[in-house]
Amino acid sequence: MSKADQIIANTSKVSRRKSGFLGRRGRIALLALTTLLVLFVFLTQPNTREALANWTSLISG
């Protein structure tokens, strides 16, 4: 096998392994960070905090 054939074989293996811009761990991390951001924005709204306080007071008695 020539050097060029080895380079082509190695490059095709690497390109097959990478699927898109982000790997699996990157997509999971992006999803987790987006979820945390949405929860943070949602829970810092005054109306939501008041509703949660009312619900917790009903549960706790």
CYANA upper distance limits for C-alpha pairs under 8 A (distance plus 0.5 A):
  1 MET  CA      5 ASP  CA      6.61
  1 MET  CA      6 GLN  CA      7.26
  2 SER  CA      6 GLN  CA      6.90
  3 LYS  CA      7 ILE  CA      6.78
  4 ALA  CA      8 ILE  CA      6.70
  5 ASP  CA      9 ALA  CA      6.55
  6 GLN  CA     10 ASN  CA      6.60
  7 ILE  CA     11 THR  CA      6.55
  8 ILE  CA     12 SER  CA      6.67
  9 ALA  CA     13 LYS  CA      6.93
 10 ASN  CA     14 VAL  CA      6.87
 11 THR  CA     15 SER  CA      6.63
 12 SER  CA     16 ARG  CA      6.60
 13 LYS  CA     17 ARG  CA      6.81
 14 VAL  CA     18 LYS  CA      7.02
 15 SER  CA     19 SER  CA      8.18
 18 LYS  CA     23 GLY  CA      7.39
 19 SER  CA     23 GLY  CA      6.97
 22 LEU  CA     26 GLY  CA      5.76
 22 LEU  CA     27 ARG  CA      6.58
 23 GLY  CA     27 ARG  CA      6.82
 24 ARG  CA     28 ILE  CA      6.82
 25 ARG  CA     29 ALA  CA      6.60
 26 GLY  CA     30 LEU  CA      6.55
 27 ARG  CA     31 LEU  CA      6.58
 28 ILE  CA     32 ALA  CA      6.61
 29 ALA  CA     33 LEU  CA      6.62
 30 LEU  CA     34 THR  CA      6.57
 31 LEU  CA     35 THR  CA      6.59
 32 ALA  CA     36 LEU  CA      6.70
 33 LEU  CA     37 LEU  CA      6.64
 34 THR  CA     38 VAL  CA      6.70
 35 THR  CA     39 LEU  CA      6.66
 36 LEU  CA     40 PHE  CA      6.52
 37 LEU  CA     41 VAL  CA      6.68
 38 VAL  CA     42 PHE  CA      6.46
 39 LEU  CA     43 LEU  CA      6.35
 40 PHE  CA     44 THR  CA      6.61
 41 VAL  CA     45 GLN  CA      7.33
 42 PHE  CA     48 THR  CA      7.60
 43 LEU  CA     48 THR  CA      6.55
 43 LEU  CA     49 ARG  CA      6.65
 44 THR  CA     48 THR  CA      7.85
 44 THR  CA     49 ARG  CA      7.23
 45 GLN  CA     49 ARG  CA      6.78
 46 PRO  CA     50 GLU  CA      6.67
 47 ASN  CA     51 ALA  CA      6.70
 48 THR  CA     52 LEU  CA      6.61
 49 ARG  CA     53 ALA  CA      6.63
 50 GLU  CA     54 ASN  CA      6.77
 51 ALA  CA     55 TRP  CA      6.73
 52 LEU  CA     56 THR  CA      6.59
 53 ALA  CA     57 SER  CA      6.65
 54 ASN  CA     58 LEU  CA      6.86
 55 TRP  CA     59 ILE  CA      6.85
 56 THR  CA     60 SER  CA      6.47
 57 SER  CA     61 GLY  CA      6.41
